Amino acid sequence: MGGPDAHFSIEPEQFGLLVNSIRNVEKAPGSVTYEIGEEALRNRKFSRSLFAVKNINRGEFFSNENIRSIRPGDGISPKL
């Protein structure tokens, strides 16, 4: 048809496809769940945990000498 916006305009069929694609994207996020699934629980043994590798006396600070981040993931999470 011509005009200043003709080079970036879309046809009605293309617009319908665009709308349908947007509707699919809107459905994609689903719902958030914070539950740990069975597979994640099975794989947790491969994660790391903090463990005391030396005796730690009362009042002593945690350090690289007495605490290690090692496997299995049965202890305290390293991020804590």
mmCIF file of the N, C-alpha and C atoms, coordinates in Angstrom:
data_MODEL
# 
_entry.id   MODEL 
# 
loop_
_atom_site.group_PDB 
_atom_site.id 
_atom_site.type_symbol 
_atom_site.label_atom_id 
_atom_site.label_alt_id 
_atom_site.label_comp_id 
_atom_site.label_asym_id 
_atom_site.label_entity_id 
_atom_site.label_seq_id 
_atom_site.pdbx_PDB_ins_code 
_atom_site.Cartn_x 
_atom_site.Cartn_y 
_atom_site.Cartn_z 
_atom_site.occupancy 
_atom_site.B_iso_or_equiv 
_atom_site.pdbx_formal_charge 
_atom_site.auth_seq_id 
_atom_site.auth_comp_id 
_atom_site.auth_asym_id 
_atom_site.auth_atom_id 
_atom_site.pdbx_PDB_model_num 
ATOM 1   N N  . MET A 1 1  ? 0.812  -1.191  0.000  1.00 0.00 ? 1  MET A N  1 
ATOM 2   C CA . MET A 1 1  ? 0.000  0.000   0.000  1.00 0.00 ? 1  MET A CA 1 
ATOM 3   C C  . MET A 1 1  ? 0.859  1.260   0.000  1.00 0.00 ? 1  MET A C  1 
ATOM 4   N N  . GLY A 1 2  ? 2.071  1.170   0.478  1.00 0.00 ? 2  GLY A N  1 
ATOM 5   C CA . GLY A 1 2  ? 2.941  2.336   0.524  1.00 0.00 ? 2  GLY A CA 1 
ATOM 6   C C  . GLY A 1 2  ? 2.800  3.079   1.842  1.00 0.00 ? 2  GLY A C  1 
ATOM 7   N N  . GLY A 1 3  ? 3.482  4.181   1.948  1.00 0.00 ? 3  GLY A N  1 
ATOM 8   C CA . GLY A 1 3  ? 3.446  4.984   3.155  1.00 0.00 ? 3  GLY A CA 1 
ATOM 9   C C  . GLY A 1 3  ? 4.707  4.814   3.968  1.00 0.00 ? 3  GLY A C  1 
ATOM 10  N N  . PRO A 1 4  ? 4.899  5.673   4.963  1.00 0.00 ? 4  PRO A N  1 
ATOM 11  C CA . PRO A 1 4  ? 6.140  5.657   5.737  1.00 0.00 ? 4  PRO A CA 1 
ATOM 12  C C  . PRO A 1 4  ? 6.334  4.412   6.613  1.00 0.00 ? 4  PRO A C  1 
ATOM 13  N N  . ASP A 1 5  ? 5.251  3.739   7.007  1.00 0.00 ? 5  ASP A N  1 
ATOM 14  C CA . ASP A 1 5  ? 5.384  2.568   7.872  1.00 0.00 ? 5  ASP A CA 1 
ATOM 15  C C  . ASP A 1 5  ? 5.148  1.250   7.142  1.00 0.00 ? 5  ASP A C  1 
ATOM 16  N N  . ALA A 1 6  ? 5.040  1.268   5.851  1.00 0.00 ? 6  ALA A N  1 
ATOM 17  C CA . ALA A 1 6  ? 4.748  0.058   5.080  1.00 0.00 ? 6  ALA A CA 1 
ATOM 18  C C  . ALA A 1 6  ? 5.847  -0.989  5.201  1.00 0.00 ? 6  ALA A C  1 
ATOM 19  N N  . HIS A 1 7  ? 7.093  -0.586  5.341  1.00 0.00 ? 7  HIS A N  1 
ATOM 20  C CA . HIS A 1 7  ? 8.185  -1.571  5.372  1.00 0.00 ? 7  HIS A CA 1 
ATOM 21  C C  . HIS A 1 7  ? 8.233  -2.371  6.679  1.00 0.00 ? 7  HIS A C  1 
ATOM 22  N N  . PHE A 1 8  ? 7.573  -1.925  7.754  1.00 0.00 ? 8  PHE A N  1 
ATOM 23  C CA . PHE A 1 8  ? 7.565  -2.724  8.978  1.00 0.00 ? 8  PHE A CA 1 
ATOM 24  C C  . PHE A 1 8  ? 6.161  -3.146  9.403  1.00 0.00 ? 8  PHE A C  1 
ATOM 25  N N  . SER A 1 9  ? 5.173  -2.932  8.561  1.00 0.00 ? 9  SER A N  1 
ATOM 26  C CA . SER A 1 9  ? 3.802  -3.376  8.835  1.00 0.00 ? 9  SER A CA 1 
ATOM 27  C C  . SER A 1 9  ? 3.683  -4.868  8.567  1.00 0.00 ? 9  SER A C  1 
ATOM 28  N N  . ILE A 1 10 ? 2.690  -5.518  9.222  1.00 0.00 ? 10 ILE A N  1 
ATOM 29  C CA . ILE A 1 10 ? 2.448  -6.942  8.987  1.00 0.00 ? 10 ILE A CA 1 
ATOM 30  C C  . ILE A 1 10 ? 1.031  -7.127  8.472  1.00 0.00 ? 10 ILE A C  1 
ATOM 31  N N  . GLU A 1 11 ? 0.830  -8.238  7.798  1.00 0.00 ? 11 GLU A N  1 
ATOM 32  C CA . GLU A 1 11 ? -0.475 -8.590  7.244  1.00 0.00 ? 11 GLU A CA 1 
ATOM 33  C C  . GLU A 1 11 ? -1.359 -9.163  8.356  1.00 0.00 ? 11 GLU A C  1 
ATOM 34  N N  . PRO A 1 12 ? -2.678 -9.199  8.148  1.00 0.00 ? 12 PRO A N  1 
ATOM 35  C CA . PRO A 1 12 ? -3.583 -9.739  9.182  1.00 0.00 ? 12 PRO A CA 1 
ATOM 36  C C  . PRO A 1 12 ? -3.237 -11.164 9.619  1.00 0.00 ? 12 PRO A C  1 
ATOM 37  N N  . GLU A 1 13 ? -2.847 -12.026 8.668  1.00 0.00 ? 13 GLU A N  1 
ATOM 38  C CA . GLU A 1 13 ? -2.481 -13.406 9.036  1.00 0.00 ? 13 GLU A CA 1 
ATOM 39  C C  . GLU A 1 13 ? -1.252 -13.415 9.941  1.00 0.00 ? 13 GLU A C  1 
ATOM 40  N N  . GLN A 1 14 ? -0.282 -12.575 9.623  1.00 0.00 ? 14 GLN A N  1 
ATOM 41  C CA . GLN A 1 14 ? 0.928  -12.482 10.440 1.00 0.00 ? 14 GLN A CA 1 
ATOM 42  C C  . GLN A 1 14 ? 0.598  -11.920 11.824 1.00 0.00 ? 14 GLN A C  1 
ATOM 43  N N  . PHE A 1 15 ? -0.336 -10.953 11.870 1.00 0.00 ? 15 PHE A N  1 
ATOM 44  C CA . PHE A 1 15 ? -0.738 -10.390 13.157 1.00 0.00 ? 15 PHE A CA 1 
ATOM 45  C C  . PHE A 1 15 ? -1.413 -11.455 14.026 1.00 0.00 ? 15 PHE A C  1 
ATOM 46  N N  . GLY A 1 16 ? -2.248 -12.293 13.410 1.00 0.00 ? 16 GLY A N  1 
ATOM 47  C CA . GLY A 1 16 ? -2.893 -13.386 14.140 1.00 0.00 ? 16 GLY A CA 1 
ATOM 48  C C  . GLY A 1 16 ? -1.873 -14.354 14.704 1.00 0.00 ? 16 GLY A C  1 
ATOM 49  N N  . LEU A 1 17 ? -0.851 -14.663 13.920 1.00 0.00 ? 17 LEU A N  1 
ATOM 50  C CA . LEU A 1 17 ? 0.222  -15.542 14.398 1.00 0.00 ? 17 LEU A CA 1 
ATOM 51  C C  . LEU A 1 17 ? 0.960  -14.898 15.565 1.00 0.00 ? 17 LEU A C  1 
ATOM 52  N N  . LEU A 1 18 ? 1.207  -13.602 15.464 1.00 0.00 ? 18 LEU A N  1 
ATOM 53  C CA . LEU A 1 18 ? 1.871  -12.882 16.550 1.00 0.00 ? 18 LEU A CA 1 
ATOM 54  C C  . LEU A 1 18 ? 1.051  -12.953 17.836 1.00 0.00 ? 18 LEU A C  1 
ATOM 55  N N  . VAL A 1 19 ? -0.252 -12.719 17.742 1.00 0.00 ? 19 VAL A N  1 
ATOM 56  C CA . VAL A 1 19 ? -1.133 -12.772 18.915 1.00 0.00 ? 19 VAL A CA 1 
ATOM 57  C C  . VAL A 1 19 ? -1.149 -14.171 19.518 1.00 0.00 ? 19 VAL A C  1 
ATOM 58  N N  . ASN A 1 20 ? -1.263 -15.197 18.680 1.00 0.00 ? 20 ASN A N  1 
ATOM 59  C CA . ASN A 1 20 ? -1.259 -16.575 19.188 1.00 0.00 ? 20 ASN A CA 1 
ATOM 60  C C  . ASN A 1 20 ? 0.062  -16.912 19.874 1.00 0.00 ? 20 ASN A C  1 
ATOM 61  N N  . SER A 1 21 ? 1.152  -16.446 19.319 1.00 0.00 ? 21 SER A N  1 
ATOM 62  C CA . SER A 1 21 ? 2.465  -16.694 19.930 1.00 0.00 ? 21 SER A CA 1 
ATOM 63  C C  . SER A 1 21 ? 2.570  -16.010 21.284 1.00 0.00 ? 21 SER A C  1 
ATOM 64  N N  . ILE A 1 22 ? 2.057  -14.806 21.381 1.00 0.00 ? 22 ILE A N  1 
ATOM 65  C CA . ILE A 1 22 ? 2.078  -14.083 22.660 1.00 0.00 ? 22 ILE A CA 1 
ATOM 66  C C  . ILE A 1 22 ? 1.229  -14.812 23.694 1.00 0.00 ? 22 ILE A C  1 
ATOM 67  N N  . ARG A 1 23 ? 0.074  -15.306 23.298 1.00 0.00 ? 23 ARG A N  1 
ATOM 68  C CA . ARG A 1 23 ? -0.781 -16.054 24.233 1.00 0.00 ? 23 ARG A CA 1 
ATOM 69  C C  . ARG A 1 23 ? -0.070 -17.311 24.737 1.00 0.00 ? 23 ARG A C  1 
ATOM 70  N N  . ASN A 1 24 ? 0.668  -17.997 23.863 1.00 0.00 ? 24 ASN A N  1 
ATOM 71  C CA . ASN A 1 24 ? 1.437  -19.176 24.290 1.00 0.00 ? 24 ASN A CA 1 
ATOM 72  C C  . ASN A 1 24 ? 2.515  -18.796 25.288 1.00 0.00 ? 24 ASN A C  1 
ATOM 73  N N  . VAL A 1 25 ? 3.180  -17.681 25.060 1.00 0.00 ? 25 VAL A N  1 
ATOM 74  C CA . VAL A 1 25 ? 4.231  -17.226 25.983 1.00 0.00 ? 25 VAL A CA 1 
ATOM 75  C C  . VAL A 1 25 ? 3.624  -16.877 27.332 1.00 0.00 ? 25 VAL A C  1 
ATOM 76  N N  . GLU A 1 26 ? 2.435  -16.277 27.334 1.00 0.00 ? 26 GLU A N  1 
ATOM 77  C CA . GLU A 1 26 ? 1.776  -15.923 28.596 1.00 0.00 ? 26 GLU A CA 1 
ATOM 78  C C  . GLU A 1 26 ? 1.459  -17.160 29.423 1.00 0.00 ? 26 GLU A C  1 
ATOM 79  N N  . LYS A 1 27 ? 1.191  -18.283 28.776 1.00 0.00 ? 27 LYS A N  1 
ATOM 80  C CA . LYS A 1 27 ? 0.881  -19.537 29.476 1.00 0.00 ? 27 LYS A CA 1 
ATOM 81  C C  . LYS A 1 27 ? 2.136  -20.271 29.949 1.00 0.00 ? 27 LYS A C  1 
ATOM 82  N N  . ALA A 1 28 ? 3.274  -19.955 29.364 1.00 0.00 ? 28 ALA A N  1 
ATOM 83  C CA . ALA A 1 28 ? 4.502  -20.720 29.595 1.00 0.00 ? 28 ALA A CA 1 
ATOM 84  C C  . ALA A 1 28 ? 5.001  -20.713 31.028 1.00 0.00 ? 28 ALA A C  1 
ATOM 85  N N  . PRO A 1 29 ? 4.965  -19.596 31.771 1.00 0.00 ? 29 PRO A N  1 
ATOM 86  C CA . PRO A 1 29 ? 5.560  -19.602 33.101 1.00 0.00 ? 29 PRO A CA 1 
ATOM 87  C C  . PRO A 1 29 ? 4.993  -20.649 34.046 1.00 0.00 ? 29 PRO A C  1 
ATOM 88  N N  . GLY A 1 30 ? 3.730  -21.019 33.905 1.00 0.00 ? 30 GLY A N  1 
ATOM 89  C CA . GLY A 1 30 ? 3.153  -22.022 34.790 1.00 0.00 ? 30 GLY A CA 1 
ATOM 90  C C  . GLY A 1 30 ? 3.009  -21.482 36.194 1.00 0.00 ? 30 GLY A C  1 
ATOM 91  N N  . SER A 1 31 ? 3.244  -22.326 37.184 1.00 0.00 ? 31 SER A N  1 
ATOM 92  C CA . SER A 1 31 ? 3.123  -21.900 38.574 1.00 0.00 ? 31 SER A CA 1 
ATOM 93  C C  . SER A 1 31 ? 4.423  -22.188 39.309 1.00 0.00 ? 31 SER A C  1 
ATOM 94  N N  . VAL A 1 32 ? 4.654  -21.412 40.336 1.00 0.00 ? 32 VAL A N  1 
ATOM 95  C CA . VAL A 1 32 ? 5.869  -21.561 41.129 1.00 0.00 ? 32 VAL A CA 1 
ATOM 96  C C  . VAL A 1 32 ? 5.625  -22.574 42.230 1.00 0.00 ? 32 VAL A C  1 
ATOM 97  N N  . THR A 1 33 ? 6.571  -23.473 42.419 1.00 0.00 ? 33 THR A N  1 
ATOM 98  C CA . THR A 1 33 ? 6.509  -24.410 43.534 1.00 0.00 ? 33 THR A CA 1 
ATOM 99  C C  . THR A 1 33 ? 7.861  -24.433 44.219 1.00 0.00 ? 33 THR A C  1 
ATOM 100 N N  . TYR A 1 34 ? 7.831  -24.457 45.520 1.00 0.00 ? 34 TYR A N  1 
ATOM 101 C CA . TYR A 1 34 ? 9.067  -24.469 46.295 1.00 0.00 ? 34 TYR A CA 1 
ATOM 102 C C  . TYR A 1 34 ? 9.328  -25.839 46.920 1.00 0.00 ? 34 TYR A C  1 
ATOM 103 N N  . GLU A 1 35 ? 8.540  -26.810 46.508 1.00 0.00 ? 35 GLU A N  1 
ATOM 104 C CA . GLU A 1 35 ? 8.735  -28.164 47.005 1.00 0.00 ? 35 GLU A CA 1 
ATOM 105 C C  . GLU A 1 35 ? 9.902  -28.816 46.274 1.00 0.00 ? 35 GLU A C  1 
ATOM 106 N N  . ILE A 1 36 ? 10.630 -29.641 46.989 1.00 0.00 ? 36 ILE A N  1 
ATOM 107 C CA . ILE A 1 36 ? 11.755 -30.355 46.389 1.00 0.00 ? 36 ILE A CA 1 
ATOM 108 C C  . ILE A 1 36 ? 11.237 -31.674 45.830 1.00 0.00 ? 36 ILE A C  1 
ATOM 109 N N  . GLY A 1 37 ? 11.453 -31.875 44.548 1.00 0.00 ? 37 GLY A N  1 
ATOM 110 C CA . GLY A 1 37 ? 10.977 -33.085 43.890 1.00 0.00 ? 37 GLY A CA 1 
ATOM 111 C C  . GLY A 1 37 ? 11.827 -34.300 44.241 1.00 0.00 ? 37 GLY A C  1 
ATOM 112 N N  . GLU A 1 38 ? 11.319 -35.463 43.874 1.00 0.00 ? 38 GLU A N  1 
ATOM 113 C CA . GLU A 1 38 ? 12.022 -36.718 44.175 1.00 0.00 ? 38 GLU A CA 1 
ATOM 114 C C  . GLU A 1 38 ? 13.408 -36.765 43.539 1.00 0.00 ? 38 GLU A C  1 
ATOM 115 N N  . GLU A 1 39 ? 13.512 -36.331 42.296 1.00 0.00 ? 39 GLU A N  1 
ATOM 116 C CA . GLU A 1 39 ? 14.804 -36.365 41.609 1.00 0.00 ? 39 GLU A CA 1 
ATOM 117 C C  . GLU A 1 39 ? 15.809 -35.452 42.299 1.00 0.00 ? 39 GLU A C  1 
ATOM 118 N N  . ALA A 1 40 ? 15.367 -34.278 42.724 1.00 0.00 ? 40 ALA A N  1 
ATOM 119 C CA . ALA A 1 40 ? 16.265 -33.357 43.421 1.00 0.00 ? 40 ALA A CA 1 
ATOM 120 C C  . ALA A 1 40 ? 16.716 -33.947 44.751 1.00 0.00 ? 40 ALA A C  1 
ATOM 121 N N  . LEU A 1 41 ? 15.828 -34.628 45.444 1.00 0.00 ? 41 LEU A N  1 
ATOM 122 C CA . LEU A 1 41 ? 16.206 -35.271 46.706 1.00 0.00 ? 41 LEU A CA 1 
ATOM 123 C C  . LEU A 1 41 ? 17.234 -36.379 46.483 1.00 0.00 ? 41 LEU A C  1 
ATOM 124 N N  . ARG A 1 42 ? 17.042 -37.163 45.399 1.00 0.00 ? 42 ARG A N  1 
ATOM 125 C CA . ARG A 1 42 ? 18.014 -38.227 45.106 1.00 0.00 ? 42 ARG A CA 1 
ATOM 126 C C  . ARG A 1 42 ? 19.387 -37.648 44.764 1.00 0.00 ? 42 ARG A C  1 
ATOM 127 N N  . ASN A 1 43 ? 19.398 -36.510 44.081 1.00 0.00 ? 43 ASN A N  1 
ATOM 128 C CA . ASN A 1 43 ? 20.665 -35.906 43.670 1.00 0.00 ? 43 ASN A CA 1 
ATOM 129 C C  . ASN A 1 43 ? 21.314 -35.062 44.754 1.00 0.00 ? 43 ASN A C  1 
ATOM 130 N N  . ARG A 1 44 ? 20.618 -34.839 45.861 1.00 0.00 ? 44 ARG A N  1 
ATOM 131 C CA . ARG A 1 44 ? 21.160 -34.017 46.931 1.00 0.00 ? 44 ARG A CA 1 
ATOM 132 C C  . ARG A 1 44 ? 22.450 -34.606 47.506 1.00 0.00 ? 44 ARG A C  1 
ATOM 133 N N  . LYS A 1 45 ? 22.609 -35.935 47.439 1.00 0.00 ? 45 LYS A N  1 
ATOM 134 C CA . LYS A 1 45 ? 23.823 -36.556 47.975 1.00 0.00 ? 45 LYS A CA 1 
ATOM 135 C C  . LYS A 1 45 ? 25.069 -36.103 47.217 1.00 0.00 ? 45 LYS A C  1 
ATOM 136 N N  . PHE A 1 46 ? 24.877 -35.561 45.997 1.00 0.00 ? 46 PHE A N  1 
ATOM 137 C CA . PHE A 1 46 ? 26.010 -35.081 45.211 1.00 0.00 ? 46 PHE A CA 1 
ATOM 138 C C  . PHE A 1 46 ? 26.325 -33.606 45.482 1.00 0.00 ? 46 PHE A C  1 
ATOM 139 N N  . SER A 1 47 ? 25.496 -32.942 46.277 1.00 0.00 ? 47 SER A N  1 
ATOM 140 C CA . SER A 1 47 ? 25.757 -31.544 46.600 1.00 0.00 ? 47 SER A CA 1 
ATOM 141 C C  . SER A 1 47 ? 26.747 -31.460 47.761 1.00 0.00 ? 47 SER A C  1 
ATOM 142 N N  . ARG A 1 48 ? 27.116 -30.259 48.122 1.00 0.00 ? 48 ARG A N  1 
ATOM 143 C CA . ARG A 1 48 ? 28.084 -30.060 49.196 1.00 0.00 ? 48 ARG A CA 1 
ATOM 144 C C  . ARG A 1 48 ? 27.419 -29.562 50.464 1.00 0.00 ? 48 ARG A C  1 
ATOM 145 N N  . SER A 1 49 ? 28.062 -29.813 51.588 1.00 0.00 ? 49 SER A N  1 
ATOM 146 C CA . SER A 1 49 ? 27.607 -29.341 52.886 1.00 0.00 ? 49 SER A CA 1 
ATOM 147 C C  . SER A 1 49 ? 28.811 -28.916 53.704 1.00 0.00 ? 49 SER A C  1 
ATOM 148 N N  . LEU A 1 50 ? 28.543 -28.100 54.707 1.00 0.00 ? 50 LEU A N  1 
ATOM 149 C CA . LEU A 1 50 ? 29.621 -27.698 55.618 1.00 0.00 ? 50 LEU A CA 1 
ATOM 150 C C  . LEU A 1 50 ? 29.783 -28.749 56.703 1.00 0.00 ? 50 LEU A C  1 
ATOM 151 N N  . PHE A 1 51 ? 31.027 -29.126 56.954 1.00 0.00 ? 51 PHE A N  1 
ATOM 152 C CA . PHE A 1 51 ? 31.351 -30.091 57.992 1.00 0.00 ? 51 PHE A CA 1 
ATOM 153 C C  . PHE A 1 51 ? 32.546 -29.595 58.784 1.00 0.00 ? 51 PHE A C  1 
ATOM 154 N N  . ALA A 1 52 ? 32.535 -29.893 60.064 1.00 0.00 ? 52 ALA A N  1 
ATOM 155 C CA . ALA A 1 52 ? 33.692 -29.590 60.905 1.00 0.00 ? 52 ALA A CA 1 
ATOM 156 C C  . ALA A 1 52 ? 34.729 -30.680 60.663 1.00 0.00 ? 52 ALA A C  1 
ATOM 157 N N  . VAL A 1 53 ? 35.952 -30.283 60.294 1.00 0.00 ? 53 VAL A N  1 
ATOM 158 C CA . VAL A 1 53 ? 37.015 -31.252 60.029 1.00 0.00 ? 53 VAL A CA 1 
ATOM 159 C C  . VAL A 1 53 ? 38.023 -31.294 61.176 1.00 0.00 ? 53 VAL A C  1 
ATOM 160 N N  . LYS A 1 54 ? 37.860 -30.408 62.139 1.00 0.00 ? 54 LYS A N  1 
ATOM 161 C CA . LYS A 1 54 ? 38.670 -30.399 63.361 1.00 0.00 ? 54 LYS A CA 1 
ATOM 162 C C  . LYS A 1 54 ? 37.751 -30.065 64.517 1.00 0.00 ? 54 LYS A C  1 
ATOM 163 N N  . ASN A 1 55 ? 38.170 -30.396 65.715 1.00 0.00 ? 55 ASN A N  1 
ATOM 164 C CA . ASN A 1 55 ? 37.396 -29.991 66.885 1.00 0.00 ? 55 ASN A CA 1 
ATOM 165 C C  . ASN A 1 55 ? 37.360 -28.472 66.965 1.00 0.00 ? 55 ASN A C  1 
ATOM 166 N N  . ILE A 1 56 ? 36.186 -27.925 67.264 1.00 0.00 ? 56 ILE A N  1 
ATOM 167 C CA . ILE A 1 56 ? 36.016 -26.483 67.369 1.00 0.00 ? 56 ILE A CA 1 
ATOM 168 C C  . ILE A 1 56 ? 35.626 -26.169 68.805 1.00 0.00 ? 56 ILE A C  1 
ATOM 169 N N  . ASN A 1 57 ? 36.472 -25.428 69.480 1.00 0.00 ? 57 ASN A N  1 
ATOM 170 C CA . ASN A 1 57 ? 36.219 -25.083 70.870 1.00 0.00 ? 57 ASN A CA 1 
ATOM 171 C C  . ASN A 1 57 ? 35.201 -23.956 70.971 1.00 0.00 ? 57 ASN A C  1 
ATOM 172 N N  . ARG A 1 58 ? 34.519 -23.904 72.094 1.00 0.00 ? 58 ARG A N  1 
ATOM 173 C CA . ARG A 1 58 ? 33.550 -22.839 72.335 1.00 0.00 ? 58 ARG A CA 1 
ATOM 174 C C  . ARG A 1 58 ? 34.253 -21.485 72.207 1.00 0.00 ? 58 ARG A C  1 
ATOM 175 N N  . GLY A 1 59 ? 33.655 -20.570 71.469 1.00 0.00 ? 59 GLY A N  1 
ATOM 176 C CA . GLY A 1 59 ? 34.222 -19.245 71.281 1.00 0.00 ? 59 GLY A CA 1 
ATOM 177 C C  . GLY A 1 59 ? 35.191 -19.144 70.109 1.00 0.00 ? 59 GLY A C  1 
ATOM 178 N N  . GLU A 1 60 ? 35.595 -20.272 69.563 1.00 0.00 ? 60 GLU A N  1 
ATOM 179 C CA . GLU A 1 60 ? 36.521 -20.267 68.425 1.00 0.00 ? 60 GLU A CA 1 
ATOM 180 C C  . GLU A 1 60 ? 35.757 -19.922 67.149 1.00 0.00 ? 60 GLU A C  1 
ATOM 181 N N  . PHE A 1 61 ? 36.366 -19.117 66.291 1.00 0.00 ? 61 PHE A N  1 
ATOM 182 C CA . PHE A 1 61 ? 35.738 -18.726 65.032 1.00 0.00 ? 61 PHE A CA 1 
ATOM 183 C C  . PHE A 1 61 ? 35.840 -19.856 64.019 1.00 0.00 ? 61 PHE A C  1 
ATOM 184 N N  . PHE A 1 62 ? 34.842 -19.933 63.165 1.00 0.00 ? 62 PHE A N  1 
ATOM 185 C CA . PHE A 1 62 ? 34.924 -20.866 62.047 1.00 0.00 ? 62 PHE A CA 1 
ATOM 186 C C  . PHE A 1 62 ? 35.943 -20.330 61.054 1.00 0.00 ? 62 PHE A C  1 
ATOM 187 N N  . SER A 1 63 ? 36.716 -21.238 60.467 1.00 0.00 ? 63 SER A N  1 
ATOM 188 C CA . SER A 1 63 ? 37.755 -20.823 59.523 1.00 0.00 ? 63 SER A CA 1 
ATOM 189 C C  . SER A 1 63 ? 37.938 -21.907 58.466 1.00 0.00 ? 63 SER A C  1 
ATOM 190 N N  . ASN A 1 64 ? 38.799 -21.634 57.518 1.00 0.00 ? 64 ASN A N  1 
ATOM 191 C CA . ASN A 1 64 ? 39.125 -22.637 56.498 1.00 0.00 ? 64 ASN A CA 1 
ATOM 192 C C  . ASN A 1 64 ? 39.871 -23.818 57.100 1.00 0.00 ? 64 ASN A C  1 
ATOM 193 N N  . GLU A 1 65 ? 40.406 -23.648 58.278 1.00 0.00 ? 65 GLU A N  1 
ATOM 194 C CA . GLU A 1 65 ? 41.153 -24.728 58.942 1.00 0.00 ? 65 GLU A CA 1 
ATOM 195 C C  . GLU A 1 65 ? 40.232 -25.734 59.635 1.00 0.00 ? 65 GLU A C  1 
ATOM 196 N N  . ASN A 1 66 ? 39.053 -25.280 60.105 1.00 0.00 ? 66 ASN A N  1 
ATOM 197 C CA . ASN A 1 66 ? 38.211 -26.197 60.871 1.00 0.00 ? 66 ASN A CA 1 
ATOM 198 C C  . ASN A 1 66 ? 36.864 -26.525 60.200 1.00 0.00 ? 66 ASN A C  1 
ATOM 199 N N  . ILE A 1 67 ? 36.539 -25.856 59.115 1.00 0.00 ? 67 ILE A N  1 
ATOM 200 C CA . ILE A 1 67 ? 35.290 -26.112 58.390 1.00 0.00 ? 67 ILE A CA 1 
ATOM 201 C C  . ILE A 1 67 ? 35.617 -26.338 56.917 1.00 0.00 ? 67 ILE A C  1 
ATOM 202 N N  . ARG A 1 68 ? 34.961 -27.321 56.301 1.00 0.00 ? 68 ARG A N  1 
ATOM 203 C CA . ARG A 1 68 ? 35.141 -27.586 54.872 1.00 0.00 ? 68 ARG A CA 1 
ATOM 204 C C  . ARG A 1 68 ? 33.773 -27.765 54.209 1.00 0.00 ? 68 ARG A C  1 
ATOM 205 N N  . SER A 1 69 ? 33.720 -27.424 52.937 1.00 0.00 ? 69 SER A N  1 
ATOM 206 C CA . SER A 1 69 ? 32.541 -27.669 52.117 1.00 0.00 ? 69 SER A CA 1 
ATOM 207 C C  . SER A 1 69 ? 32.826 -28.943 51.321 1.00 0.00 ? 69 SER A C  1 
ATOM 208 N N  . ILE A 1 70 ? 32.203 -30.046 51.755 1.00 0.00 ? 70 ILE A N  1 
ATOM 209 C CA . ILE A 1 70 ? 32.490 -31.353 51.159 1.00 0.00 ? 70 ILE A CA 1 
ATOM 210 C C  . ILE A 1 70 ? 31.191 -32.110 50.881 1.00 0.00 ? 70 ILE A C  1 
ATOM 211 N N  . ARG A 1 71 ? 31.317 -33.214 50.176 1.00 0.00 ? 71 ARG A N  1 
ATOM 212 C CA . ARG A 1 71 ? 30.181 -34.084 49.901 1.00 0.00 ? 71 ARG A CA 1 
ATOM 213 C C  . ARG A 1 71 ? 30.127 -35.164 50.966 1.00 0.00 ? 71 ARG A C  1 
ATOM 214 N N  . PRO A 1 72 ? 29.005 -35.741 51.247 1.00 0.00 ? 72 PRO A N  1 
ATOM 215 C CA . PRO A 1 72 ? 27.681 -35.580 50.669 1.00 0.00 ? 72 PRO A CA 1 
ATOM 216 C C  . PRO A 1 72 ? 26.951 -34.376 51.244 1.00 0.00 ? 72 PRO A C  1 
ATOM 217 N N  . GLY A 1 73 ? 25.802 -34.071 50.698 1.00 0.00 ? 73 GLY A N  1 
ATOM 218 C CA . GLY A 1 73 ? 25.028 -32.911 51.113 1.00 0.00 ? 73 GLY A CA 1 
ATOM 219 C C  . GLY A 1 73 ? 24.135 -33.163 52.300 1.00 0.00 ? 73 GLY A C  1 
ATOM 220 N N  . ASP A 1 74 ? 24.671 -33.789 53.344 1.00 0.00 ? 74 ASP A N  1 
ATOM 221 C CA . ASP A 1 74 ? 23.861 -34.112 54.512 1.00 0.00 ? 74 ASP A CA 1 
ATOM 222 C C  . ASP A 1 74 ? 23.950 -33.081 55.625 1.00 0.00 ? 74 ASP A C  1 
ATOM 223 N N  . GLY A 1 75 ? 24.825 -32.097 55.473 1.00 0.00 ? 75 GLY A N  1 
ATOM 224 C CA . GLY A 1 75 ? 25.037 -31.117 56.541 1.00 0.00 ? 75 GLY A CA 1 
ATOM 225 C C  . GLY A 1 75 ? 24.393 -29.783 56.214 1.00 0.00 ? 75 GLY A C  1 
ATOM 226 N N  . ILE A 1 76 ? 25.021 -28.711 56.690 1.00 0.00 ? 76 ILE A N  1 
ATOM 227 C CA . ILE A 1 76 ? 24.527 -27.352 56.502 1.00 0.00 ? 76 ILE A CA 1 
ATOM 228 C C  . ILE A 1 76 ? 24.936 -26.867 55.124 1.00 0.00 ? 76 ILE A C  1 
ATOM 229 N N  . SER A 1 77 ? 24.027 -26.219 54.439 1.00 0.00 ? 77 SER A N  1 
ATOM 230 C CA . SER A 1 77 ? 24.322 -25.688 53.106 1.00 0.00 ? 77 SER A CA 1 
ATOM 231 C C  . SER A 1 77 ? 25.442 -24.670 53.174 1.00 0.00 ? 77 SER A C  1 
ATOM 232 N N  . PRO A 1 78 ? 26.410 -24.708 52.258 1.00 0.00 ? 78 PRO A N  1 
ATOM 233 C CA . PRO A 1 78 ? 27.517 -23.743 52.267 1.00 0.00 ? 78 PRO A CA 1 
ATOM 234 C C  . PRO A 1 78 ? 27.061 -22.295 52.157 1.00 0.00 ? 78 PRO A C  1 
ATOM 235 N N  . LYS A 1 79 ? 25.911 -22.041 51.548 1.00 0.00 ? 79 LYS A N  1 
ATOM 236 C CA . LYS A 1 79 ? 25.448 -20.656 51.430 1.00 0.00 ? 79 LYS A CA 1 
ATOM 237 C C  . LYS A 1 79 ? 25.005 -20.091 52.779 1.00 0.00 ? 79 LYS A C  1 
ATOM 238 N N  . LEU A 1 80 ? 24.777 -20.965 53.749 1.00 0.00 ? 80 LEU A N  1 
ATOM 239 C CA . LEU A 1 80 ? 24.383 -20.502 55.078 1.00 0.00 ? 80 LEU A CA 1 
ATOM 240 C C  . LEU A 1 80 ? 25.600 -20.283 55.945 1.00 0.00 ? 80 LEU A C  1 
# 
